[in-house]
Amino acid sequence: MKKGLLLSVVASGLIYAGGDIAPVAPVQQPTVAPAACDFWGSLGLRYDMNQIKVNGTTIQNGDFGDKESNTFFLALDLGVEKQLGYGFGLGAEVAAFRTSHDIALNPSFTERAELSQLYLTYKVGNTAFKFGRQALPKSLSPWAWTDTTLGTKDLTFEGLVVVNTDLPDTTLVGAWVSRAVNGATRLKVNGKDNKGLFAIAAQYTGIANTTLRGSAYFVTKDPAGNTKYSIWASAETKVSNVNLGLQAAYAKTKGSKATTGVAAYAGTTYGALDGKLTVAYIKNGATSLVGAGSGFGTSGFWGNVGYAPVSMGGDITTDNNGAPETSAKQTIVKLDLGYKLPNNYGRIFGGVAYDKVTGTSVWDKGLAARVGYSFKVKGVNAKVEYRYEKLDAANGNDLKINRVRVEGIYKF
C-alpha cells in the first residue's frame, strides 16, 4: 500500500493508515496548488481448512478438509488521498468483504461494505493534524491500534491526532479518540460520558541504532463509570547483528487490581536465516491490555501469539463468564524462525509458542505452532501455512485446533 501524498508532511507512519512511525525529515511549508490524487487498493482471498476438537470430540459439521469445516474470506480495499491546497488534505478508504462461518465453524455468511477511513488533514510547519475516522499505529498506540486482514482494517478510530517533529530525532503525538469502529458498529471508547480517550505518545531515535517509545492513555469514565488509564513503554536497539527489545505495559481501572505485563526479545540474522526469541509475563488485573481496555481488537503486547486461532499471550485470562481472573499469571515463550530461499523463490517460516497460566479456572497452558511458505508470483503475495493450537483446560475439556491456510493478496 502506497504512502499518500499528504504524508510527505510528517510522521507518515502515524498520519497514514496505521503504519509504524519512522524518522522523518523536517516538513516543508504547505503549497497553495493542490496535488494529484493518490490511489491505493488490494484484493485478497483466504481459505482455511479447519479441525476443532474439545476433549477429543469434534465440534464441527465434518472432518478435516470437508467443505463444512472450511472457511473463506474475500476482501476488496480501495483508498484515495488528495491535497486540497493551503495545507489541507482529504482521505477516504472503503472495504468490501464476504466471509463464511465463525470461529466455531457455525455455518453463516457475512457480506458487508464499510467506510473504514474518512479524514481531513492539515499541516503547518512541523505539525500535522488528522481529524476523522482513521487508523492508529501499533508502534505508538499499542493499547488502541489498527490491525489488518488481507488489506482491510479490522478496527479504526474516530477522533483527532496531532503529530509534531520540532525537536531533533523526536516525534510527539497527542490524540483524542471518541469511538472505535468495526464495520457498521461504532463503540464509545468509554461508554459513559462520551468524553472519549485521551492519549500522548513520544518516540526518540537520537541514540545510534536505538528507538525509544512511550505512550499514556486516560479514559474519564468506562461503562461502569470508573476512571481507566494505561502506560506503555518500549526500547529497541541493535548491537552488532543482534536486535534487542524490552516492553512494559500497565493498565488499571479505578477501584480494581492493575494489570501489568513485561516482554523482551532477542533476534538476529545470519545469511538467509533469521530468528527471534520472545519471553513475556502478564500479571492479571481487571483491565484488558487490548482495545483501550475493552478487550476488542488485537493485542499490542509483544507476548501475543498472533498465529494462535484462539488468543494466547496477549491479554489477561477470563473465566467462563468472561470476568477477569485477577489472580492469574502468565508466562509466555515463543520462537520464530525464517529462511529466505535463493533467487527470490520465497521464504520458509515457522514458529512455536508456549503459554503457562497459574491461578486460572479455565486454561492451564497453551501450545501453538506454525510452519509455512510465502512467495510472490505475478504481483500476488501468497502464503501456504499450517497452524496448530492446543489449550489444556483446568476442567479437562482440552481444546485442539488444526488449520491449513492458503491466502493471496494483490496490491495496486
Secondary structure per residue as TSV (DSSP state, phi and psi in degrees):
chain	resnum	aa	ss	phi	psi
A	1	M	-	360.0	129.4
A	2	K	-	-75.9	151.1
A	3	K	-	-84.3	131.9
A	4	G	-	-71.8	165.3
A	5	L	G	-61.7	-32.5
A	6	L	G	-63.6	-20.9
A	7	L	G	-92.9	4.4
A	8	S	G	-69.2	-2.0
A	9	V	S	-74.0	-70.6
A	10	V	S	-163.8	140.2
A	11	A	-	44.0	56.3
A	12	S	H	-56.5	-30.5
A	13	G	H	-62.7	-26.9
A	14	L	H	-94.6	-46.6
A	15	I	H	-71.7	-24.4
A	16	Y	S	-90.1	-178.2
A	17	A	S	-64.5	62.9
A	18	G	S	82.9	12.9
A	19	G	-	-75.4	174.2
A	20	D	-	-82.2	151.1
A	21	I	-	-67.7	141.8
A	22	A	-	-134.3	152.0
A	23	P	-	-58.4	140.0
A	24	V	-	-129.6	157.5
A	25	A	-	-78.7	160.6
A	26	P	-	-56.1	147.5
A	27	V	-	-81.7	140.5
A	28	Q	-	-84.3	158.6
A	29	Q	-	-65.1	144.9
A	30	P	-	-63.2	145.1
A	31	T	-	-91.2	157.6
A	32	V	S	-81.5	-39.2
A	33	A	S	-76.5	132.6
A	34	P	-	-69.9	150.4
A	35	A	-	-97.9	170.8
A	36	A	-	-68.9	163.3
A	37	C	-	-73.1	152.3
A	38	D	E	-116.2	121.9
A	39	F	E	-110.3	149.2
A	40	W	E	-148.2	162.8
A	41	G	E	-174.8	170.6
A	42	S	E	-156.5	152.7
A	43	L	E	-130.5	122.5
A	44	G	E	-131.4	150.7
A	45	L	E	-138.8	132.5
A	46	R	E	-129.5	136.8
A	47	Y	E	-132.0	124.4
A	48	D	E	-114.6	135.1
A	49	M	E	-106.9	123.8
A	50	N	E	-123.2	155.6
A	51	Q	E	-145.2	123.2
A	52	I	E	-123.8	125.9
A	53	K	E	-130.0	142.2
A	54	V	E	-118.6	120.2
A	55	N	T	53.2	38.8
A	56	G	T	83.5	-4.0
A	57	T	E	-103.5	126.8
A	58	T	E	-68.4	133.3
A	59	I	-	-114.5	37.4
A	60	Q	S	-135.7	178.8
A	61	N	S	-92.2	22.2
A	62	G	S	178.5	171.2
A	63	D	S	-79.4	172.1
A	64	F	T	-56.5	127.5
A	65	G	T	93.4	-15.5
A	66	D	-	-67.0	153.1
A	67	K	G	-57.8	-37.7
A	68	E	G	-66.7	-18.9
A	69	S	G	-97.1	-4.8
A	70	N	E	-98.4	155.6
A	71	T	E	-132.5	155.3
A	72	F	E	-139.2	160.0
A	73	F	E	-142.2	118.4
A	74	L	E	-116.2	126.7
A	75	A	E	-138.0	139.3
A	76	L	E	-126.4	131.9
A	77	D	E	-132.0	131.5
A	78	L	E	-135.0	135.3
A	79	G	E	-139.0	156.1
A	80	V	E	-146.1	147.4
A	81	E	E	-141.8	140.6
A	82	K	E	-146.6	136.1
A	83	Q	E	-80.5	130.9
A	84	L	E	-96.9	-10.7
A	85	G	E	98.6	160.6
A	86	Y	T	57.8	29.7
A	87	G	T	87.9	-5.5
A	88	F	E	-95.2	151.9
A	89	G	E	-149.4	163.2
A	90	L	E	-138.2	137.7
A	91	G	E	-137.2	149.6
A	92	A	E	-150.2	150.7
A	93	E	E	-146.5	133.5
A	94	V	E	-123.2	154.0
A	95	A	E	-141.3	148.5
A	96	A	E	-137.8	140.2
A	97	F	E	-153.1	163.3
A	98	R	E	-136.5	131.6
A	99	T	E	-128.7	162.1
A	100	S	E	-129.1	138.4
A	101	H	-	69.8	172.0
A	102	D	-	-121.8	-170.3
A	103	I	T	-61.9	-29.8
A	104	A	T	-91.6	8.9
A	105	L	-	64.0	31.0
A	106	N	-	-73.8	127.1
A	107	P	-	-59.1	123.3
A	108	S	-	-166.4	152.2
A	109	F	E	-125.8	138.9
A	110	T	E	-125.0	125.6
A	111	E	E	-122.2	128.8
A	112	R	E	-155.2	144.7
A	113	A	E	-118.9	143.1
A	114	E	E	-145.6	152.6
A	115	L	E	-94.5	96.3
A	116	S	E	-79.7	-28.1
A	117	Q	E	-142.9	140.8
A	118	L	E	-156.1	109.0
A	119	Y	E	-144.5	156.7
A	120	L	E	-116.2	135.2
A	121	T	E	-119.1	154.5
A	122	Y	E	-146.3	136.9
A	123	K	E	-130.4	139.9
A	124	V	E	-150.2	125.8
A	125	G	T	58.4	-130.3
A	126	N	T	-99.1	22.1
A	127	T	E	-121.5	134.7
A	128	A	E	-127.0	142.4
A	129	F	E	-119.4	142.4
A	130	K	E	-138.5	120.6
A	131	F	E	-125.2	134.8
A	132	G	E	127.3	-158.6
A	133	R	E	-83.3	123.8
A	134	Q	E	-154.7	166.5
A	135	A	-	-92.1	148.7
A	136	L	-	-117.9	143.6
A	137	P	-	-85.3	148.5
A	138	K	T	-66.3	-33.4
A	139	S	T	-60.7	-46.1
A	140	L	T	-110.2	1.0
A	141	S	-	-140.4	63.1
A	142	P	T	-68.5	-17.3
A	143	W	T	-87.9	-16.3
A	144	A	S	-153.1	96.5
A	145	W	-	-142.3	172.6
A	146	T	-	-109.7	115.8
A	147	D	-	-96.1	163.6
A	148	T	E	-126.5	150.9
A	149	T	E	-125.1	110.8
A	150	L	T	50.1	43.8
A	151	G	T	89.6	-18.4
A	152	T	E	-91.8	146.8
A	153	K	E	-88.1	126.5
A	154	D	S	-73.7	-31.3
A	155	L	-	-154.0	124.9
A	156	T	E	-122.5	173.2
A	157	F	E	-133.5	146.4
A	158	E	E	-106.1	125.0
A	159	G	E	167.3	-156.9
A	160	L	E	-126.6	133.4
A	161	V	E	-124.2	132.9
A	162	V	E	-122.1	130.2
A	163	V	E	-125.2	134.4
A	164	N	E	-132.8	139.5
A	165	T	-	-128.4	33.2
A	166	D	-	-63.5	-39.9
A	167	L	S	-77.3	140.4
A	168	P	T	-58.3	134.9
A	169	D	T	58.6	21.7
A	170	T	E	-130.1	134.9
A	171	T	E	-117.7	122.9
A	172	L	E	-111.5	138.4
A	173	V	E	-133.6	137.4
A	174	G	E	-128.2	142.7
A	175	A	E	-147.1	148.1
A	176	W	E	-128.4	126.7
A	177	V	E	-121.1	126.6
A	178	S	E	-93.2	-46.4
A	179	R	E	-140.0	152.2
A	180	A	E	-101.9	140.2
A	181	V	E	-122.3	126.8
A	182	N	E	-128.8	92.7
A	183	G	T	65.8	-123.6
A	184	A	T	-83.9	-3.9
A	185	T	E	-94.5	121.9
A	186	R	E	-113.4	114.0
A	187	L	E	-104.9	126.9
A	188	K	E	-64.7	133.8
A	189	V	S	-62.8	-39.6
A	190	N	S	-105.7	-27.0
A	191	G	S	74.4	2.4
A	192	K	S	-117.8	-71.1
A	193	D	S	-104.4	-1.2
A	194	N	-	60.3	23.1
A	195	K	-	-77.8	-11.9
A	196	G	-	84.6	-167.4
A	197	L	E	-111.2	135.1
A	198	F	E	-110.7	137.3
A	199	A	E	-143.0	147.6
A	200	I	E	-131.2	149.9
A	201	A	E	-152.0	158.0
A	202	A	E	-148.5	148.6
A	203	Q	E	-134.3	136.6
A	204	Y	E	-129.7	128.6
A	205	T	-	-123.8	22.3
A	206	G	-	-76.7	-9.0
A	207	I	S	-97.8	134.2
A	208	A	T	-55.0	130.5
A	209	N	T	59.6	24.3
A	210	T	E	-133.4	141.0
A	211	T	E	-129.3	124.3
A	212	L	E	-110.3	134.5
A	213	R	E	-136.2	147.4
A	214	G	E	-151.5	149.2
A	215	S	E	-150.6	150.1
A	216	A	E	-137.8	141.8
A	217	Y	E	-128.4	149.2
A	218	F	E	-143.9	125.7
A	219	V	E	-114.9	122.7
A	220	T	S	-62.1	-46.4
A	221	K	-	-148.6	129.5
A	222	D	-	-83.7	-178.5
A	223	P	T	-55.6	-24.9
A	224	A	T	-90.4	-0.2
A	225	G	S	90.5	12.5
A	226	N	-	-102.3	148.8
A	227	T	-	-71.3	142.8
A	228	K	E	-136.7	139.1
A	229	Y	E	-149.9	162.8
A	230	S	E	-152.6	146.0
A	231	I	E	-130.8	132.0
A	232	W	E	-129.1	144.9
A	233	A	E	-148.7	147.8
A	234	S	E	-150.9	153.6
A	235	A	E	-137.7	130.8
A	236	E	E	-131.5	137.8
A	237	T	E	-148.0	166.7
A	238	K	E	-127.5	122.7
A	239	V	E	-117.3	112.3
A	240	S	T	58.0	-116.9
A	241	N	T	-108.1	19.8
A	242	V	E	-115.9	127.0
A	243	N	E	-94.8	132.2
A	244	L	E	-126.9	145.6
A	245	G	E	-149.1	149.0
A	246	L	E	-139.0	132.8
A	247	Q	E	-132.8	143.2
A	248	A	E	-133.0	141.8
A	249	A	E	-136.0	143.3
A	250	Y	E	-143.3	128.9
A	251	A	E	-139.6	136.1
A	252	K	E	-147.8	142.1
A	253	T	E	-110.6	132.3
A	254	K	T	-54.5	131.3
A	255	G	T	86.6	0.7
A	256	S	S	-127.5	164.4
A	257	K	-	-69.0	138.4
A	258	A	-	-78.2	151.7
A	259	T	E	-102.6	132.8
A	260	T	E	-127.9	148.1
A	261	G	E	-146.0	142.2
A	262	V	E	-134.7	135.8
A	263	A	E	-141.0	148.6
A	264	A	E	-144.5	150.2
A	265	Y	E	-140.6	157.3
A	266	A	E	-138.5	129.5
A	267	G	E	-140.8	157.7
A	268	T	E	-153.4	165.9
A	269	T	E	-129.5	131.0
A	270	Y	E	-129.7	102.2
A	271	G	T	63.3	-123.7
A	272	A	T	-88.4	-3.4
A	273	L	E	-99.5	135.9
A	274	D	E	-132.1	150.0
A	275	G	E	-148.9	153.8
A	276	K	E	-149.9	127.4
A	277	L	E	-111.8	127.9
A	278	T	E	-124.7	134.2
A	279	V	E	-124.2	143.5
A	280	A	E	-149.6	160.2
A	281	Y	E	-143.9	133.9
A	282	I	E	-125.9	128.1
A	283	K	E	-105.7	112.4
A	284	N	-	-60.4	139.7
A	285	G	-	-129.3	-153.6
A	286	A	S	-97.9	-2.2
A	287	T	S	-116.1	129.5
A	288	S	-	-68.6	148.6
A	289	L	S	-87.7	6.4
A	290	V	S	-119.4	141.8
A	291	G	G	58.4	46.8
A	292	A	G	55.4	37.6
A	293	G	G	86.9	-2.4
A	294	S	T	-83.4	-20.1
A	295	G	-	81.0	1.6
A	296	F	-	-102.5	122.8
A	297	G	S	126.2	-152.7
A	298	T	-	-120.0	138.3
A	299	S	-	-69.9	137.5
A	300	G	-	-94.3	5.0
A	301	F	S	-78.2	135.7
A	302	W	T	-66.0	-18.7
A	303	G	T	-75.9	-8.8
A	304	N	-	-61.1	133.7
A	305	V	-	-100.2	92.8
A	306	G	T	-64.8	-23.6
A	307	Y	T	-92.8	1.0
A	308	A	-	-77.3	122.2
A	309	P	S	-54.9	-37.8
A	310	V	S	-106.7	130.6
A	311	S	-	-49.9	132.0
A	312	M	-	-133.8	136.2
A	313	G	S	72.6	4.4
A	314	G	S	-113.1	-3.3
A	315	D	S	-157.4	175.0
A	316	I	-	-69.3	156.8
A	317	T	-	-90.7	153.2
A	318	T	B	-127.7	159.0
A	319	D	-	-83.3	-173.1
A	320	N	T	-66.7	-14.8
A	321	N	T	-98.7	4.2
A	322	G	S	84.9	4.8
A	323	A	-	-84.6	142.0
A	324	P	B	-60.4	137.3
A	325	E	-	-91.8	90.7
A	326	T	T	-70.9	-7.1
A	327	S	T	-99.7	-1.3
A	328	A	-	-80.4	150.6
A	329	K	E	-136.2	142.2
A	330	Q	E	-122.6	141.7
A	331	T	E	-124.1	121.7
A	332	I	E	-118.0	134.3
A	333	V	E	-131.3	129.2
A	334	K	E	-142.0	144.9
A	335	L	E	-127.0	129.0
A	336	D	E	-121.7	134.9
A	337	L	E	-131.4	151.2
A	338	G	E	-150.6	154.3
A	339	Y	E	-142.7	121.2
A	340	K	E	-84.8	123.1
A	341	L	-	-74.8	149.9
A	342	P	G	-67.2	161.2
A	343	N	G	60.4	32.1
A	344	N	G	57.0	36.7
A	345	Y	-	-87.6	11.9
A	346	G	-	107.9	-166.0
A	347	R	E	-140.9	135.6
A	348	I	E	-98.0	134.0
A	349	F	E	-139.2	159.4
A	350	G	E	-162.1	166.9
A	351	G	E	-165.6	156.9
A	352	V	E	-143.6	142.0
A	353	A	E	-141.1	145.9
A	354	Y	E	-132.4	132.2
A	355	D	E	-127.1	111.2
A	356	K	E	-100.4	126.4
A	357	V	E	-119.0	132.7
A	358	T	E	-119.2	155.6
A	359	G	S	70.8	30.0
A	360	T	-	-119.0	155.4
A	361	S	S	-107.4	1.2
A	362	V	S	-114.5	-80.4
A	363	W	E	-104.7	128.1
A	364	D	E	-81.5	-40.4
A	365	K	E	-160.5	157.2
A	366	G	E	-134.8	145.7
A	367	L	E	-130.6	129.7
A	368	A	E	-134.4	147.2
A	369	A	E	-150.8	157.4
A	370	R	E	-153.7	155.7
A	371	V	E	-148.1	139.9
A	372	G	E	-161.6	178.3
A	373	Y	E	-138.5	125.1
A	374	S	E	-116.7	144.4
A	375	F	E	-158.3	169.7
A	376	K	E	-126.5	130.6
A	377	V	E	-143.2	128.1
A	378	K	T	53.6	38.2
A	379	G	T	80.9	-0.8
A	380	V	E	-99.4	125.9
A	381	N	E	-85.1	112.6
A	382	A	E	-117.1	159.0
A	383	K	E	-153.5	138.7
A	384	V	E	-122.9	130.6
A	385	E	E	-149.5	143.4
A	386	Y	E	-111.3	133.1
A	387	R	E	-125.4	144.2
A	388	Y	E	-138.3	140.6
A	389	E	E	-146.4	138.7
A	390	K	E	-136.1	122.8
A	391	L	E	-113.0	120.0
A	392	D	E	-87.7	117.4
A	393	A	E	-87.6	148.0
A	394	A	T	-64.1	-28.8
A	395	N	T	-93.2	5.7
A	396	G	S	90.8	-9.1
A	397	N	-	-86.0	75.8
A	398	D	-	-67.1	147.6
A	399	L	E	-110.0	131.4
A	400	K	E	-132.1	130.4
A	401	I	E	-128.0	128.5
A	402	N	E	-113.8	137.6
A	403	R	E	-146.8	133.1
A	404	V	E	-113.3	124.3
A	405	R	E	-119.3	134.7
A	406	V	E	-125.8	127.4
A	407	E	E	-148.2	155.6
A	408	G	E	-149.0	147.4
A	409	I	E	-140.5	133.0
A	410	Y	E	-113.2	123.3
A	411	K	E	-106.1	139.2
A	412	F	-	-140.5	360.0
